[in-house]
Amino acid sequence: MKNRSFLRKLGDFAMGKGFYIVLFLCVATIGISGYYLLQTVMGGLRSTEPVGGGASVTIPDQSVTRPSVPAPSVTEPEVASPPPVVSKPQAVTPSQPDDPEPVKDDTPEPDTSKTLSNVFTWPVKGAVLREYSVETLSYDPTLEDWRTHGGLDIAADKGVQVLSISAGTVEQIYDDGLMGTTVVVNHGGGLRSWYSNLDAETAVQVGDSVDIGGILGTVGSTAIAEAGVASHIHLETDLNGKPVDPRDYLS
């Protein structure tokens, strides 16, 4: 009976004040266990070291003077100098004191300031069919228009001899496409005379000397540019390359 009353009392105590004592002990146990668990975790973290151990880096003192490293020297290749220019000795022409003196030509130069002769004559005897006209226009019966005319057209039958108006030298003989067979005589002093519409066969050659009235050829019909004019000889004169009126020289 005593044991039973003891157990009842113990049970009543446990249901009363004993409940709170037990609860306090449980809380205290949990707190103490948590504290030790936290200490264990924190201690493990502090004692953990990085893998590979602790590495220490020592920064060198910047004030320490570093030994200077000499810059590598570059040796330029030697350039071969060009060989000296050796001037060739100039050929010296030996003097020839025994060479003969140049022969002076004592032949006097021809005087071109005046004509070879001051005497002039007509190349043929006949009427003037067409006058010299370079400043005014004259009627051209061949082309049937008005144009300049650089000489005299003197009427003469075909085959009549044509004479040099003055002394001179035959300078040219040629066949002109428009004025036919032409003979040019140089009279000196810059004066020359042209004889056109001659027969193809002339009486002189280039270089021949002719006197006043010398025969040059005969009247022909070779000047197609003046085919509309009656049979004639076409006479022109120029002085120093400029055309002049043949009447200025004919008597």
MIROLUM-676868 format. One record per atom (N, C-alpha, C): x, y, z; residue in one letter; atom name. Coordinates in steps of 0.2 Angstrom, whole numbers, plus 5000, padded with zeros to 4 digits. Layout:
<sites>
SITE     c1     c2     c3   resn   name
SITE      X      Y      Z      A     CA
...
</sites>
This chain:
<sites>
SITE     c1     c2     c3   resn   name
SITE   5004   4994   5000      M      N
SITE   5000   5000   5000      M     CA
SITE   5004   5006   5000      M      C
SITE   5010   5006   5003      K      N
SITE   5014   5011   5004      K     CA
SITE   5017   5013   4997      K      C
SITE   5019   5007   4994      N      N
SITE   5022   5008   4987      N     CA
SITE   5017   5012   4982      N      C
SITE   5011   5010   4983      R      N
SITE   5006   5012   4978      R     CA
SITE   5005   5020   4980      R      C
SITE   5005   5021   4986      S      N
SITE   5004   5029   4988      S     CA
SITE   5010   5033   4985      S      C
SITE   5015   5030   4985      F      N
SITE   5021   5033   4983      F     CA
SITE   5021   5035   4976      F      C
SITE   5019   5030   4972      L      N
SITE   5019   5031   4965      L     CA
SITE   5013   5036   4963      L      C
SITE   5008   5036   4967      R      N
SITE   5003   5041   4966      R     CA
SITE   5005   5048   4967      R      C
SITE   5009   5048   4972      K      N
SITE   5012   5055   4974      K     CA
SITE   5017   5057   4969      K      C
SITE   5021   5052   4966      L      N
SITE   5025   5054   4961      L     CA
SITE   5022   5056   4955      L      C
SITE   5017   5053   4954      G      N
SITE   5013   5055   4948      G     CA
SITE   5010   5062   4948      G      C
SITE   5007   5063   4954      D      N
SITE   5004   5070   4955      D     CA
SITE   5009   5075   4955      D      C
SITE   5015   5074   4957      F      N
SITE   5020   5079   4957      F     CA
SITE   5022   5080   4949      F      C
SITE   5023   5074   4946      A      N
SITE   5025   5075   4939      A     CA
SITE   5019   5079   4935      A      C
SITE   5013   5078   4937      M      N
SITE   5008   5081   4933      M     CA
SITE   5007   5089   4935      M      C
SITE   5010   5090   4941      G      N
SITE   5010   5097   4944      G     CA
SITE   5016   5101   4942      G      C
SITE   5020   5102   4947      K      N
SITE   5026   5106   4947      K     CA
SITE   5032   5102   4943      K      C
SITE   5031   5095   4944      G      N
SITE   5037   5091   4940      G     CA
SITE   5036   5092   4933      G      C
SITE   5031   5094   4930      F      N
SITE   5030   5095   4923      F     CA
SITE   5035   5100   4920      F      C
SITE   5034   5106   4924      Y      N
SITE   5038   5112   4922      Y     CA
SITE   5046   5110   4923      Y      C
SITE   5048   5107   4928      I      N
SITE   5055   5105   4930      I     CA
SITE   5057   5101   4924      I      C
SITE   5054   5096   4922      V      N
SITE   5056   5092   4916      V     CA
SITE   5056   5096   4910      V      C
SITE   5051   5101   4909      L      N
SITE   5052   5105   4903      L     CA
SITE   5058   5109   4903      L      C
SITE   5060   5112   4909      F      N
SITE   5065   5116   4909      F     CA
SITE   5072   5112   4908      F      C
SITE   5072   5106   4910      L      N
SITE   5078   5102   4909      L     CA
SITE   5079   5101   4902      L      C
SITE   5073   5099   4898      C      N
SITE   5074   5098   4891      C     CA
SITE   5076   5104   4887      C      C
SITE   5074   5110   4889      V      N
SITE   5076   5116   4885      V     CA
SITE   5083   5117   4887      V      C
SITE   5085   5116   4893      A      N
SITE   5092   5117   4895      A     CA
SITE   5097   5113   4891      A      C
SITE   5095   5106   4891      T      N
SITE   5099   5101   4887      T     CA
SITE   5099   5103   4880      T      C
SITE   5094   5105   4877      I      N
SITE   5094   5107   4870      I     CA
SITE   5098   5113   4869      I      C
SITE   5098   5118   4873      G      N
SITE   5102   5124   4872      G     CA
SITE   5110   5122   4873      G      C
SITE   5111   5118   4878      I      N
SITE   5118   5117   4879      I     CA
SITE   5121   5113   4873      I      C
SITE   5117   5108   4870      S      N
SITE   5119   5104   4865      S     CA
SITE   5120   5109   4859      S      C
SITE   5115   5113   4858      G      N
SITE   5116   5118   4852      G     CA
SITE   5122   5122   4852      G      C
SITE   5124   5124   4858      Y      N
SITE   5130   5129   4859      Y     CA
SITE   5136   5125   4858      Y      C
SITE   5136   5119   4860      Y      N
SITE   5142   5115   4858      Y     CA
SITE   5143   5113   4851      Y      C
SITE   5137   5112   4848      L      N
SITE   5137   5111   4841      L     CA
SITE   5140   5117   4837      L      C
SITE   5137   5123   4839      L      N
SITE   5139   5129   4836      L     CA
SITE   5147   5130   4836      L      C
SITE   5149   5129   4842      Q      N
SITE   5156   5130   4844      Q     CA
SITE   5161   5125   4839      Q      C
SITE   5158   5119   4839      T      N
SITE   5162   5114   4835      T     CA
SITE   5162   5116   4828      T      C
SITE   5156   5119   4825      V      N
SITE   5156   5121   4818      V     CA
SITE   5161   5127   4817      V      C
SITE   5161   5132   4821      M      N
SITE   5165   5138   4820      M     CA
SITE   5172   5137   4821      M      C
SITE   5174   5132   4826      G      N
SITE   5181   5130   4826      G     CA
SITE   5183   5127   4820      G      C
SITE   5179   5123   4817      G      N
SITE   5181   5119   4811      G     CA
SITE   5183   5124   4805      G      C
SITE   5178   5129   4805      L      N
SITE   5179   5134   4799      L     CA
SITE   5186   5138   4800      L      C
SITE   5187   5140   4807      R      N
SITE   5193   5144   4808      R     CA
SITE   5200   5139   4807      R      C
SITE   5199   5133   4808      S      N
SITE   5205   5129   4807      S     CA
SITE   5206   5127   4800      S      C
SITE   5201   5128   4796      T      N
SITE   5202   5126   4789      T     CA
SITE   5207   5130   4785      T      C
SITE   5212   5128   4781      E      N
SITE   5216   5131   4777      E     CA
SITE   5215   5130   4770      E      C
SITE   5217   5135   4766      P      N
SITE   5216   5134   4759      P     CA
SITE   5220   5128   4756      P      C
SITE   5218   5125   4751      V      N
SITE   5221   5119   4748      V     CA
SITE   5228   5122   4745      V      C
SITE   5233   5118   4747      G      N
SITE   5240   5120   4744      G     CA
SITE   5243   5124   4749      G      C
SITE   5241   5125   4755      G      N
SITE   5244   5129   4760      G     CA
SITE   5244   5136   4759      G      C
SITE   5246   5140   4764      G      N
SITE   5247   5147   4764      G     CA
SITE   5252   5149   4759      G      C
SITE   5250   5154   4755      A      N
SITE   5255   5157   4750      A     CA
SITE   5257   5164   4752      A      C
SITE   5263   5165   4753      S      N
SITE   5265   5172   4754      S     CA
SITE   5268   5175   4748      S      C
SITE   5266   5181   4747      V      N
SITE   5269   5185   4741      V     CA
SITE   5273   5191   4744      V      C
SITE   5279   5191   4742      T      N
SITE   5284   5196   4745      T     CA
SITE   5285   5202   4739      T      C
SITE   5282   5208   4741      I      N
SITE   5283   5213   4736      I     CA
SITE   5290   5216   4736      I      C
SITE   5294   5216   4731      P      N
SITE   5301   5219   4731      P     CA
SITE   5301   5226   4733      P      C
SITE   5306   5228   4736      D      N
SITE   5307   5235   4737      D     CA
SITE   5308   5239   4731      D      C
SITE   5303   5244   4730      Q      N
SITE   5304   5248   4723      Q     CA
SITE   5310   5253   4724      Q      C
SITE   5313   5254   4730      S      N
SITE   5318   5259   4730      S     CA
SITE   5325   5256   4728      S      C
SITE   5325   5249   4728      V      N
SITE   5331   5245   4726      V     CA
SITE   5333   5247   4719      V      C
SITE   5339   5249   4717      T      N
SITE   5341   5251   4711      T     CA
SITE   5343   5245   4707      T      C
SITE   5339   5244   4701      R      N
SITE   5340   5238   4697      R     CA
SITE   5346   5239   4693      R      C
SITE   5350   5234   4692      P      N
SITE   5356   5235   4688      P     CA
SITE   5354   5236   4681      P      C
SITE   5357   5241   4677      S      N
SITE   5356   5243   4670      S     CA
SITE   5358   5238   4666      S      C
SITE   5354   5236   4661      V      N
SITE   5355   5231   4656      V     CA
SITE   5357   5235   4650      V      C
SITE   5363   5235   4647      P      N
SITE   5365   5238   4641      P     CA
SITE   5361   5236   4635      P      C
SITE   5359   5241   4631      A      N
SITE   5355   5240   4625      A     CA
SITE   5359   5236   4620      A      C
SITE   5356   5232   4617      P      N
SITE   5360   5228   4612      P     CA
SITE   5363   5233   4606      P      C
SITE   5369   5232   4604      S      N
SITE   5371   5237   4599      S     CA
SITE   5371   5233   4592      S      C
SITE   5368   5237   4588      V      N
SITE   5367   5235   4581      V     CA
SITE   5372   5237   4576      V      C
SITE   5376   5233   4573      T      N
SITE   5382   5235   4569      T     CA
SITE   5379   5235   4562      T      C
SITE   5379   5241   4559      E      N
SITE   5377   5242   4552      E     CA
SITE   5382   5239   4547      E      C
SITE   5379   5235   4542      P      N
SITE   5384   5232   4537      P     CA
SITE   5388   5238   4533      P      C
SITE   5394   5236   4532      E      N
SITE   5398   5241   4529      E     CA
SITE   5396   5241   4521      E      C
SITE   5395   5247   4518      V      N
SITE   5393   5248   4511      V     CA
SITE   5399   5249   4507      V      C
SITE   5400   5245   4503      A      N
SITE   5406   5245   4499      A     CA
SITE   5406   5252   4495      A      C
SITE   5411   5256   4495      S      N
SITE   5411   5262   4491      S     CA
SITE   5413   5261   4484      S      C
SITE   5409   5265   4480      P      N
SITE   5410   5263   4472      P     CA
SITE   5418   5265   4470      P      C
SITE   5420   5261   4466      P      N
SITE   5427   5262   4464      P     CA
SITE   5428   5269   4461      P      C
SITE   5433   5272   4462      P      N
SITE   5434   5279   4459      P     CA
SITE   5434   5279   4452      P      C
SITE   5431   5284   4449      V      N
SITE   5430   5285   4442      V     CA
SITE   5437   5288   4439      V      C
SITE   5439   5284   4435      V      N
SITE   5446   5286   4432      V     CA
SITE   5444   5289   4425      V      C
SITE   5446   5295   4425      S      N
SITE   5444   5299   4419      S     CA
SITE   5449   5297   4413      S      C
SITE   5446   5296   4407      K      N
SITE   5451   5294   4402      K     CA
SITE   5454   5300   4399      K      C
SITE   5460   5299   4398      P      N
SITE   5464   5304   4395      P     CA
SITE   5461   5306   4388      P      C
SITE   5460   5312   4387      Q      N
SITE   5458   5315   4381      Q     CA
SITE   5463   5314   4375      Q      C
SITE   5460   5312   4370      A      N
SITE   5465   5311   4364      A     CA
SITE   5467   5318   4362      A      C
SITE   5473   5319   4361      V      N
SITE   5476   5325   4359      V     CA
SITE   5478   5325   4352      V      C
SITE   5475   5329   4348      T      N
SITE   5476   5329   4341      T     CA
SITE   5483   5332   4340      T      C
SITE   5488   5329   4337      P      N
SITE   5494   5332   4336      P     CA
SITE   5494   5337   4331      P      C
SITE   5497   5342   4332      S      N
SITE   5497   5348   4328      S     CA
SITE   5501   5346   4322      S      C
SITE   5499   5349   4316      Q      N
SITE   5503   5348   4310      Q     CA
SITE   5505   5355   4307      Q      C
SITE   5510   5357   4309      P      N
SITE   5513   5363   4307      P     CA
SITE   5514   5364   4299      P      C
SITE   5515   5358   4296      D      N
SITE   5516   5358   4289      D     CA
SITE   5510   5357   4285      D      C
SITE   5504   5358   4288      D      N
SITE   5498   5358   4284      D     CA
SITE   5498   5364   4280      D      C
SITE   5495   5363   4274      P      N
SITE   5495   5369   4270      P     CA
SITE   5490   5374   4272      P      C
SITE   5491   5380   4271      E      N
SITE   5486   5385   4272      E     CA
SITE   5480   5385   4268      E      C
SITE   5474   5386   4271      P      N
SITE   5468   5385   4266      P     CA
SITE   5468   5390   4261      P      C
SITE   5466   5388   4255      V      N
SITE   5466   5392   4249      V     CA
SITE   5460   5397   4249      V      C
SITE   5462   5403   4249      K      N
SITE   5456   5408   4249      K     CA
SITE   5453   5409   4242      K      C
SITE   5447   5409   4242      D      N
SITE   5443   5410   4235      D     CA
SITE   5443   5417   4234      D      C
SITE   5447   5420   4229      D      N
SITE   5447   5427   4227      D     CA
SITE   5441   5428   4222      D      C
SITE   5437   5423   4221      T      N
SITE   5432   5425   4216      T     CA
SITE   5427   5429   4219      T      C
SITE   5425   5435   4216      P      N
SITE   5421   5440   4219      P     CA
SITE   5413   5437   4219      P      C
SITE   5410   5438   4224      E      N
SITE   5403   5436   4224      E     CA
SITE   5399   5440   4219      E      C
SITE   5394   5437   4216      P      N
SITE   5390   5441   4212      P     CA
SITE   5386   5446   4215      P      C
SITE   5385   5452   4212      D      N
SITE   5381   5457   4215      D     CA
SITE   5374   5456   4213      D      C
SITE   5370   5455   4219      T      N
SITE   5363   5454   4218      T     CA
SITE   5359   5460   4219      T      C
SITE   5362   5466   4219      S      N
SITE   5359   5472   4221      S     CA
SITE   5356   5475   4214      S      C
SITE   5358   5472   4208      K      N
SITE   5355   5475   4202      K     CA
SITE   5355   5469   4197      K      C
SITE   5351   5470   4192      T      N
SITE   5350   5465   4187      T     CA
SITE   5356   5464   4183      T      C
SITE   5356   5458   4179      L      N
SITE   5362   5457   4175      L     CA
SITE   5362   5462   4169      L      C
SITE   5356   5464   4167      S      N
SITE   5355   5469   4162      S     CA
SITE   5349   5474   4163      S      C
SITE   5350   5480   4161      N      N
SITE   5345   5485   4162      N     CA
SITE   5340   5486   4156      N      C
SITE   5342   5482   4151      V      N
SITE   5338   5482   4145      V     CA
SITE   5333   5476   4145      V      C
SITE   5327   5478   4143      F      N
SITE   5321   5473   4143      F     CA
SITE   5318   5473   4136      F      C
SITE   5315   5467   4134      T      N
SITE   5311   5467   4128      T     CA
SITE   5305   5463   4129      T      C
SITE   5300   5463   4125      W      N
SITE   5294   5459   4125      W     CA
SITE   5295   5452   4123      W      C
SITE   5292   5447   4127      P      N
SITE   5293   5440   4125      P     CA
SITE   5291   5438   4118      P      C
SITE   5285   5441   4116      V      N
SITE   5282   5440   4109      V     CA
SITE   5279   5447   4107      V      C
SITE   5278   5447   4101      K      N
SITE   5274   5453   4099      K     CA
SITE   5267   5452   4098      K      C
SITE   5263   5455   4102      G      N
SITE   5255   5454   4101      G     CA
SITE   5252   5458   4106      G      C
SITE   5245   5458   4106      A      N
SITE   5241   5462   4110      A     CA
SITE   5240   5459   4117      A      C
SITE   5239   5463   4122      V      N
SITE   5238   5461   4129      V     CA
SITE   5231   5459   4129      V      C
SITE   5230   5452   4130      L      N
SITE   5223   5450   4131      L     CA
SITE   5220   5450   4138      L      C
SITE   5225   5450   4143      R      N
SITE   5222   5451   4150      R     CA
SITE   5228   5454   4154      R      C
SITE   5226   5459   4157      E      N
SITE   5231   5463   4161      E     CA
SITE   5233   5460   4168      E      C
SITE   5239   5462   4170      Y      N
SITE   5241   5460   4177      Y     CA
SITE   5236   5464   4182      Y      C
SITE   5233   5460   4187      S      N
SITE   5228   5462   4192      S     CA
SITE   5228   5458   4198      S      C
SITE   5232   5460   4203      V      N
SITE   5232   5457   4210      V     CA
SITE   5228   5461   4215      V      C
SITE   5226   5467   4214      E      N
SITE   5223   5471   4219      E     CA
SITE   5216   5472   4217      E      C
SITE   5214   5471   4211      T      N
SITE   5207   5471   4209      T     CA
SITE   5205   5465   4205      T      C
SITE   5199   5463   4204      L      N
SITE   5197   5457   4201      L     CA
SITE   5196   5459   4193      L      C
SITE   5198   5454   4189      S      N
SITE   5197   5454   4182      S     CA
SITE   5193   5448   4180      S      C
SITE   5189   5449   4174      Y      N
SITE   5185   5443   4172      Y     CA
SITE   5190   5438   4169      Y      C
SITE   5188   5432   4171      D      N
SITE   5192   5426   4168      D     CA
SITE   5187   5422   4163      D      C
SITE   5189   5423   4157      P      N
SITE   5185   5419   4152      P     CA
SITE   5185   5412   4152      P      C
SITE   5190   5409   4155      T      N
SITE   5190   5401   4155      T     CA
SITE   5185   5399   4161      T      C
SITE   5185   5402   4167      L      N
SITE   5181   5400   4172      L     CA
SITE   5175   5404   4173      L      C
SITE   5174   5409   4168      E      N
SITE   5168   5413   4168      E     CA
SITE   5167   5416   4175      E      C
SITE   5172   5419   4178      D      N
SITE   5170   5422   4185      D     CA
SITE   5176   5428   4185      D      C
SITE   5175   5431   4191      W      N
SITE   5180   5437   4192      W     CA
SITE   5185   5435   4197      W      C
SITE   5191   5436   4196      R      N
SITE   5197   5434   4200      R     CA
SITE   5203   5438   4199      R      C
SITE   5208   5437   4203      T      N
SITE   5214   5441   4202      T     CA
SITE   5218   5437   4196      T      C
SITE   5223   5441   4194      H      N
SITE   5227   5438   4188      H     CA
SITE   5234   5441   4189      H      C
SITE   5239   5436   4190      G      N
SITE   5246   5438   4192      G     CA
SITE   5251   5439   4186      G      C
SITE   5248   5440   4180      G      N
SITE   5253   5441   4175      G     CA
SITE   5250   5444   4169      G      C
SITE   5253   5444   4163      L      N
SITE   5251   5447   4157      L     CA
SITE   5249   5441   4152      L      C
SITE   5244   5441   4149      D      N
SITE   5242   5436   4143      D     CA
SITE   5243   5440   4137      D      C
SITE   5249   5438   4133      I      N
SITE   5251   5442   4127      I     CA
SITE   5249   5437   4121      I      C
SITE   5245   5440   4117      A      N
SITE   5243   5436   4111      A     CA
SITE   5249   5434   4106      A      C
SITE   5249   5427   4104      A      N
SITE   5254   5425   4100      A     CA
SITE   5251   5418   4097      A      C
SITE   5252   5417   4091      D      N
SITE   5250   5411   4088      D     CA
SITE   5254   5405   4090      D      C
SITE   5251   5399   4090      K      N
SITE   5255   5393   4092      K     CA
SITE   5261   5392   4088      K      C
SITE   5267   5390   4091      G      N
SITE   5273   5389   4088      G     CA
SITE   5277   5395   4087      G      C
SITE   5275   5401   4089      V      N
SITE   5279   5407   4089      V     CA
SITE   5284   5407   4094      V      C
SITE   5290   5409   4093      Q      N
SITE   5296   5408   4098      Q     CA
SITE   5295   5413   4103      Q      C
SITE   5296   5411   4109      V      N
SITE   5296   5415   4115      V     CA
SITE   5303   5417   4118      V      C
SITE   5304   5424   4119      L      N
SITE   5310   5426   4120      L     CA
SITE   5311   5428   4128      L      C
SITE   5317   5428   4130      S      N
SITE   5319   5430   4137      S     CA
SITE   5318   5438   4137      S      C
SITE   5315   5441   4142      I      N
SITE   5314   5448   4142      I     CA
SITE   5320   5452   4144      I      C
SITE   5325   5448   4147      S      N
SITE   5332   5451   4148      S     CA
SITE   5337   5445   4149      S      C
SITE   5343   5447   4150      A      N
SITE   5349   5442   4151      A     CA
SITE   5348   5439   4158      A      C
SITE   5350   5433   4158      G      N
SITE   5349   5429   4165      G     CA
SITE   5351   5422   4164      G      C
SITE   5349   5418   4169      T      N
SITE   5351   5411   4170      T     CA
SITE   5344   5407   4171      T      C
SITE   5344   5401   4167      V      N
SITE   5338   5397   4167      V     CA
SITE   5338   5394   4174      V      C
SITE   5333   5395   4178      E      N
SITE   5333   5392   4185      E     CA
SITE   5329   5386   4186      E      C
SITE   5323   5386   4182      Q      N
SITE   5318   5380   4183      Q     CA
SITE   5315   5379   4176      Q      C
SITE   5313   5373   4175      I      N
SITE   5309   5371   4170      I     CA
SITE   5304   5365   4172      I      C
SITE   5298   5366   4172      Y      N
SITE   5293   5361   4175      Y     CA
SITE   5286   5362   4172      Y      C
SITE   5282   5357   4173      D      N
SITE   5276   5356   4170      D     CA
SITE   5271   5358   4175      D      C
SITE   5268   5363   4175      D      N
SITE   5263   5365   4180      D     CA
SITE   5256   5362   4179      D      C
SITE   5252   5360   4184      G      N
SITE   5246   5357   4182      G     CA
SITE   5241   5361   4179      G      C
SITE   5241   5368   4181      L      N
SITE   5236   5372   4178      L     CA
SITE   5239   5377   4173      L      C
SITE   5245   5379   4173      M      N
SITE   5248   5384   4169      M     CA
SITE   5253   5380   4163      M      C
SITE   5253   5374   4163      G      N
SITE   5257   5370   4158      G     CA
SITE   5264   5371   4159      G      C
SITE   5268   5370   4153      T      N
SITE   5275   5370   4153      T     CA
SITE   5278   5377   4155      T      C
SITE   5282   5378   4160      T      N
SITE   5284   5384   4162      T     CA
SITE   5292   5384   4163      T      C
SITE   5295   5390   4161      V      N
SITE   5302   5391   4161      V     CA
SITE   5303   5397   4166      V      C
SITE   5308   5397   4171      V      N
SITE   5309   5402   4175      V     CA
SITE   5316   5405   4174      V      C
SITE   5317   5411   4173      V      N
SITE   5324   5414   4172      V     CA
SITE   5325   5419   4177      V      C
SITE   5331   5418   4180      N      N
SITE   5333   5423   4186      N     CA
SITE   5338   5428   4182      N      C
SITE   5336   5435   4183      H      N
SITE   5339   5440   4180      H     CA
SITE   5344   5444   4185      H      C
SITE   5345   5441   4191      G      N
SITE   5349   5445   4196      G     CA
SITE   5345   5450   4199      G      C
SITE   5348   5453   4205      G      N
SITE   5345   5458   4208      G     CA
SITE   5338   5457   4211      G      C
SITE   5337   5450   4212      G      N
SITE   5330   5448   4215      G     CA
SITE   5325   5448   4210      G      C
SITE   5326   5449   4203      L      N
SITE   5321   5449   4198      L     CA
SITE   5321   5442   4195      L      C
SITE   5315   5439   4194      R      N
SITE   5314   5433   4190      R     CA
SITE   5308   5434   4186      R      C
SITE   5308   5430   4180      S      N
SITE   5302   5430   4175      S     CA
SITE   5300   5423   4174      S      C
SITE   5293   5422   4174      W      N
SITE   5290   5416   4172      W     CA
SITE   5287   5416   4165      W      C
SITE   5288   5411   4161      Y      N
SITE   5285   5410   4155      Y     CA
SITE   5281   5404   4155      Y      C
SITE   5274   5404   4154      S      N
SITE   5269   5398   4155      S     CA
SITE   5265   5398   4148      S      C
SITE   5262   5392   4148      N      N
SITE   5259   5390   4142      N     CA
SITE   5263   5389   4136      N      C
SITE   5269   5386   4137      L      N
SITE   5274   5385   4132      L     CA
SITE   5273   5378   4129      L      C
SITE   5276   5376   4124      D      N
SITE   5276   5369   4121      D     CA
SITE   5280   5365   4125      D      C
SITE   5278   5359   4126      A      N
SITE   5282   5354   4130      A     CA
SITE   5290   5354   4129      A      C
SITE   5291   5355   4122      E      N
SITE   5298   5355   4120      E     CA
SITE   5301   5362   4121      E      C
SITE   5306   5363   4126      T      N
SITE   5309   5369   4127      T     CA
SITE   5316   5370   4123      T      C
SITE   5318   5376   4122      A      N
SITE   5325   5377   4119      A     CA
SITE   5330   5377   4123      A      C
SITE   5329   5377   4130      V      N
SITE   5335   5378   4135      V     CA
SITE   5334   5373   4140      V      C
SITE   5339   5372   4144      Q      N
SITE   5340   5368   4150      Q     CA
SITE   5341   5372   4156      Q      C
SITE   5340   5369   4162      V      N
SITE   5341   5372   4168      V     CA
SITE   5349   5373   4169      V      C
SITE   5351   5380   4171      G      N
SITE   5358   5381   4171      G     CA
SITE   5360   5385   4165      G      C
SITE   5356   5385   4160      D      N
SITE   5359   5389   4154      D     CA
SITE   5359   5396   4155      D      C
SITE   5364   5400   4152      S      N
SITE   5363   5407   4152      S     CA
SITE   5360   5410   4145      S      C
SITE   5356   5415   4146      V      N
SITE   5352   5417   4140      V     CA
SITE   5354   5425   4140      V      C
SITE   5354   5428   4134      D      N
SITE   5354   5435   4133      D     CA
SITE   5347   5438   4132      D      C
SITE   5347   5444   4132      I      N
SITE   5341   5447   4131      I     CA
SITE   5338   5445   4124      I      C
SITE   5332   5443   4123      G      N
SITE   5329   5440   4117      G     CA
SITE   5331   5433   4116      G      C
SITE   5335   5430   4120      G      N
SITE   5336   5423   4119      G     CA
SITE   5330   5418   4119      G      C
SITE   5330   5413   4114      I      N
SITE   5325   5409   4113      I     CA
SITE   5324   5404   4119      I      C
SITE   5318   5404   4122      L      N
SITE   5317   5399   4127      L     CA
SITE   5312   5393   4125      L      C
SITE   5308   5394   4120      G      N
SITE   5304   5389   4118      G     CA
SITE   5299   5392   4113      G      C
SITE   5293   5389   4112      T      N
SITE   5288   5391   4108      T     CA
SITE   5281   5391   4111      T      C
SITE   5277   5395   4109      V      N
SITE   5270   5395   4111      V     CA
SITE   5266   5389   4110      V      C
SITE   5263   5386   4116      G      N
SITE   5260   5380   4115      G     CA
SITE   5252   5381   4118      G      C
SITE   5249   5375   4120      S      N
SITE   5242   5376   4123      S     CA
SITE   5242   5371   4129      S      C
SITE   5247   5372   4133      T      N
SITE   5247   5367   4139      T     CA
SITE   5244   5370   4145      T      C
SITE   5242   5376   4145      A      N
SITE   5239   5379   4151      A     CA
SITE   5231   5378   4151      A      C
SITE   5229   5373   4155      I      N
SITE   5222   5372   4154      I     CA
SITE   5218   5377   4158      I      C
SITE   5221   5380   4163      A      N
SITE   5218   5386   4167      A     CA
SITE   5216   5392   4163      A      C
SITE   5219   5392   4157      E      N
SITE   5218   5398   4153      E     CA
SITE   5216   5396   4146      E      C
SITE   5213   5390   4145      A      N
SITE   5211   5387   4139      A     CA
SITE   5205   5391   4135      A      C
SITE   5202   5395   4139      G      N
SITE   5197   5400   4136      G     CA
SITE   5199   5406   4133      G      C
SITE   5206   5407   4134      V      N
SITE   5209   5413   4131      V     CA
SITE   5212   5411   4124      V      C
SITE   5212   5416   4119      A      N
SITE   5215   5414   4113      A     CA
SITE   5222   5413   4114      A      C
SITE   5226   5410   4109      S      N
SITE   5233   5407   4109      S     CA
SITE   5237   5413   4112      S      C
SITE   5241   5412   4117      H      N
SITE   5245   5417   4120      H     CA
SITE   5251   5414   4124      H      C
SITE   5255   5419   4127      I      N
SITE   5260   5417   4132      I     CA
SITE   5258   5420   4138      I      C
SITE   5259   5417   4144      H      N
SITE   5257   5420   4150      H     CA
SITE   5264   5422   4153      H      C
SITE   5265   5428   4155      L      N
SITE   5271   5431   4158      L     CA
SITE   5270   5434   4165      L      C
SITE   5274   5431   4169      E      N
SITE   5274   5434   4176      E     CA
SITE   5281   5436   4178      E      C
SITE   5282   5441   4183      T      N
SITE   5288   5443   4185      T     CA
SITE   5287   5444   4193      T      C
SITE   5293   5443   4197      D      N
SITE   5293   5445   4204      D     CA
SITE   5299   5448   4206      D      C
SITE   5299   5452   4211      L      N
SITE   5305   5455   4214      L     CA
SITE   5306   5453   4221      L      C
SITE   5311   5450   4223      N      N
SITE   5313   5447   4229      N     CA
SITE   5307   5443   4232      N      C
SITE   5304   5439   4228      G      N
SITE   5298   5435   4230      G     CA
SITE   5292   5438   4230      G      C
SITE   5291   5444   4228      K      N
SITE   5284   5447   4228      K     CA
SITE   5282   5449   4221      K      C
SITE   5276   5447   4219      P      N
SITE   5274   5448   4212      P     CA
SITE   5274   5456   4210      P      C
SITE   5276   5457   4204      V      N
SITE   5276   5464   4201      V     CA
SITE   5273   5464   4194      V      C
SITE   5271   5470   4192      D      N
SITE   5268   5470   4185      D     CA
SITE   5274   5470   4180      D      C
SITE   5273   5465   4175      P      N
SITE   5279   5465   4170      P     CA
SITE   5279   5471   4166      P      C
SITE   5274   5475   4166      R      N
SITE   5274   5481   4162      R     CA
SITE   5279   5486   4165      R      C
SITE   5281   5485   4171      D      N
SITE   5286   5490   4174      D     CA
SITE   5293   5489   4171      D      C
SITE   5294   5483   4167      Y      N
SITE   5301   5482   4165      Y     CA
SITE   5300   5482   4157      Y      C
SITE   5295   5482   4154      L      N
SITE   5294   5481   4147      L     CA
SITE   5294   5488   4144      L      C
SITE   5297   5490   4138      S      N
SITE   5297   5496   4135      S     CA
SITE   5291   5497   4131      S      C
</sites>
